[in-house]
């Protein structure tokens, strides 16, 4: 096999790469594309499936609710309206627990 170039043929050059840009290969493509940034990427504190800021806001709202709300009244309002609805809720709870990884729950 002869690897010599034909006279006058030019080598194809790759475009310049930017060291500060992450790149990824598109599916089915042989070319690399700049990585699309997603909300939460970067130094905003995004960690895995949640964020410190989101957790902090949730905890603040929960504390505020428990401090200011009438929890007993809310619990009464959430009770089943009929024995049939109570059975449906119980079955749904058992179904959910059957998917739990916690032993004995």
C-alpha positions as CSV (number, residue, x, y, z in Angstrom):
1,X,0.0,0.0,0.0
2,X,1.5,3.3,-1.1
3,X,0.9,6.3,1.3
4,X,2.4,8.9,-1.0
5,X,0.2,11.9,-1.8
6,X,-0.9,12.7,-5.2
7,X,0.9,15.8,-6.6
8,X,-1.0,19.0,-5.7
9,X,-3.2,17.3,-3.0
10,X,-3.6,19.1,0.3
11,X,-3.9,17.7,3.8
12,X,-7.1,18.5,5.5
13,X,-6.3,20.5,8.7
14,X,-8.4,20.4,11.8
15,X,-9.9,23.6,13.1
16,X,-8.1,25.2,16.1
17,X,-9.2,23.8,19.4
18,X,-9.9,26.0,22.4
19,X,-8.4,24.6,25.6
20,X,-11.1,26.3,27.8
21,X,-14.0,24.6,26.0
22,X,-15.1,21.1,26.7
23,X,-16.1,19.1,23.7
24,X,-18.2,16.0,23.1
25,X,-18.8,13.8,20.1
26,X,-22.2,13.9,18.6
27,X,-24.0,10.6,18.2
28,X,-23.3,9.1,14.8
29,X,-20.8,11.8,14.0
30,X,-17.0,11.7,13.7
31,X,-16.7,15.4,14.6
32,X,-16.5,16.9,18.1
33,X,-19.0,19.7,19.0
34,X,-18.7,22.2,21.8
35,X,-20.4,20.9,24.9
36,X,-23.8,22.5,25.5
37,X,-24.0,24.0,29.0
38,X,-27.0,23.0,31.1
39,X,-28.6,25.0,33.8
40,X,-26.8,24.2,37.0
41,X,-23.5,23.4,35.3
42,X,-20.4,25.1,36.6
43,X,-19.6,26.7,39.9
44,X,-23.2,27.3,41.0
45,X,-23.1,24.5,43.6
46,X,-24.8,21.9,41.5
47,X,-24.1,18.5,42.9
48,X,-25.5,15.4,41.3
49,X,-29.3,15.4,41.4
50,X,-29.7,18.5,43.7
51,X,-28.1,21.7,44.7
52,X,-27.1,23.2,48.0
53,X,-29.3,26.3,47.2
54,X,-32.3,24.2,46.4
55,X,-31.9,22.2,49.6
56,X,-31.5,25.3,51.7
57,X,-34.7,26.9,50.2
58,X,-36.7,23.7,50.8
59,X,-35.6,23.5,54.4
60,X,-36.4,27.2,55.0
61,X,-39.9,26.7,53.6
62,X,-40.5,23.5,55.6
63,X,-39.4,25.2,58.8
64,X,-41.7,28.2,58.0
65,X,-44.6,25.9,57.3
66,X,-44.2,23.9,60.5
67,X,-43.8,27.1,62.5
68,X,-46.8,29.0,61.1
69,X,-49.3,26.5,59.7
70,X,-52.0,24.6,61.5
71,X,-50.6,21.1,60.8
72,X,-53.5,19.3,62.6
73,X,-56.0,21.1,60.5
74,X,-54.1,20.2,57.3
75,X,-53.9,16.5,58.5
76,X,-57.7,16.5,59.0
77,X,-58.3,17.9,55.6
78,X,-56.1,15.2,54.1
79,X,-58.0,12.3,55.6
80,X,-59.9,10.0,53.2
81,X,-63.5,11.0,52.5
82,X,-64.8,7.4,52.4
83,X,-63.9,3.9,53.4
84,X,-63.4,3.1,49.6
85,X,-60.9,6.0,49.3
86,X,-59.1,4.8,52.4
87,X,-58.7,1.3,50.9
88,X,-57.4,2.8,47.6
89,X,-54.9,4.9,49.6
90,X,-53.8,1.9,51.6
91,X,-53.2,-0.2,48.4
92,X,-51.3,2.6,46.8
93,X,-49.1,2.9,49.9
94,X,-48.4,-0.8,49.9
95,X,-47.5,-0.7,46.2
96,X,-45.1,2.1,46.8
97,X,-43.5,0.4,49.8
98,X,-43.1,-2.8,47.7
99,X,-40.6,-0.8,45.5
100,X,-38.7,0.5,48.5
101,X,-35.1,-0.7,49.0
102,X,-35.4,-0.2,52.8
103,X,-35.8,-3.6,54.5
104,X,-39.0,-4.0,56.6
105,X,-40.6,-0.8,55.5
